[in-house]
Amino acid sequence: MLVPFFLMRLVFLRSAHAHWPGPVPSRPCFLNTSTGECVKVDIPELHDHELLSFTPEGLLVLVHKTQRATVRLLNPLTGHLTELPPLTKLLLTEYHYKLLEKYIYFDGEFKAWGSGIANDDSTVVLCLNRLRMIGMAKPGDDSWNLLEYNGHGMTMAPLMFAGRFYCVNLAGVMVLEMGADQPPQLKVAAKLGMHVSPIADSVHLVNNCGELMLVHRRCGRLTARNKSGRGYDVYRVDLDTGTLFRVKSLGGNSVFMGLYCSLLVPLDAFPSISFSADTIYLSLDLNERMALKAAAYHLADGSVEPPCSLVPRPHTLIDCLSLSITK
């Protein structure tokens, strides 16, 4: 078992003293979203490793700074490192130059948002969405089981949910099917049922306390309550019927939504923090946030809360969470 239970609610948190943009500090702060408790952990591995992503289970996906073929999973609380097959076993030989230290696009192309542990508690799913590939391997394997896919309308924010990999393309919400007797493949788990522009819109999958949700970020008309030019429609994904249902509530919770990942925060864990219920807080890499047009969207009345600046100081916990999901 790769993931102890106590890690399941642990979230990497950019501290109030961390500079953005910038490298991850070697003593980062983690937030337990079920208790509201913060803990700082010394992680010496961050001196010579880069962070590709953090998984929903609280693990860190690391790659060595100078030997970029070396990829590992780190338990930040115990310091346990899990060795995974090298990236040279995932990429075709003609693309191995991308692993060289001098390749300046590495940070963007090899971000691994959407990676995590499959429901067998041993298979690691490594999603390199910019490269349109998913690798699957268990600790001790010599190579990756590779699935390549096209990027037509592919969401930039895939998600591991209940031990399964989900993403979105124009066909619908897709799920990764893995079996011992068949090659891995993406299958339709739910039809979208609404028009999504692959150019102007984006879709974001969210784990709402065990319920799969989809946020459709779309172009919207200007109103007195919303002058951002964006609308945010929320749907519950019914995996039993393969359909989406429009909802106006997140069950009283808050969602922090980024370009590449999202984070749900239950309000009952933070009674003293001024989170708003049923509200979508935006990361700093979304255009409407960078243009200082929108920082939060309230589902109840469709109103938008604009930011006072891009990165307010001193940081509140809401600012730190928005920073944490910013690429």
Buried (B, 14 or more C-beta within 10 A) or exposed (E): EBBBEEBEBBBBBBBBEBEBEEEBBEEBBBBBBEEBEBEEBEBEBBEEBBBBBBBBBBBBBBBBBEEBBBBBBBBBBEEEBBEBBBBBBBBEEEEEEBBEEEEEEBEEEBBBBBBBBBEEEBBBBBBBBBBEBBBBBBEEBEEBBBBEBEEEBBBBBBBBBEBBBBBBBEEBBBBBBBEEEEEBEBEEBBEBEBEBEBEEBBBBBBBBEEBBBBBBBBEBEEEEEBEBBBBBBBBBBBBEEEBBEEBEEBBEBBBBBBBBBBBBBBBEBBEEBEBBBBBBBBBBBBBBBEEEBBBBBBBEEBBBBBBEEEBEEEBEBBBBBBBBBBB
